[in-house]
């Protein structure tokens, strides 16, 4: 179906953004060069099939974390290194600790509760909590926790439904993509680089990921590293 077949409508309450509704589906209508993503209306980007080994991803993540030590780490990335969170995220520090502990202990009920409490947390079009949780679920698709496997489809559905009221419609849509294992090219290519365990490629992929949004790329990067490196990271809760 061509992009001209269906009329576009503004997303209620978000008329000034570069997102629109096309037959009820949220799409990106801004510059295509800045959003290689399945929701890009003019040129939707889709990742090809990918099969990663969890051990390789973890080794790649350790290389990424090491590379981050030589540069400024904003927001959640600083928190992963044990630094204080900026206000107002500092008010929700216990929620982040609960998420880290649930992943570390592989406690599924605690993990779901922590995720629910982080939905919609933060400022911006895609709040920090949504980007973080989405990246955690994206990572668990490629580096699953074995004993959670059977419960994950229903859990993803519950998180997606909860986001409809806990967050805004644009962020909820992008979160749902992450839950389903689909997102920006930069995030997929970061996983390719992690799996290859080549530091230059990892650093290039991280720079591309960090350019997404005001803080979305950094928040997603934090979610990936939190999931892959728990409990090795030096953050306070781990």
Protein Blocks (a to p, Z undefined) as FASTA:
>chain_A
ZZklpccdddehilmbcbdceehiacdfbdfkloccfklmklccddddddddfklmmmmm
mmmmmmmmmpccehjlmmmnopacddfklmmmmmmmmmmmmmmnopaklmmmmmmmmgop
aedjbdfklmmmmmmmmmmmmmccfklmmmmmmmmmmmmmmmmmmmcfklmmmmmmmmno
pacfklmmmmmmmmnopaklmmmmmmmmmmgojklmmmmmmmmmmmmmockbccfkZZ
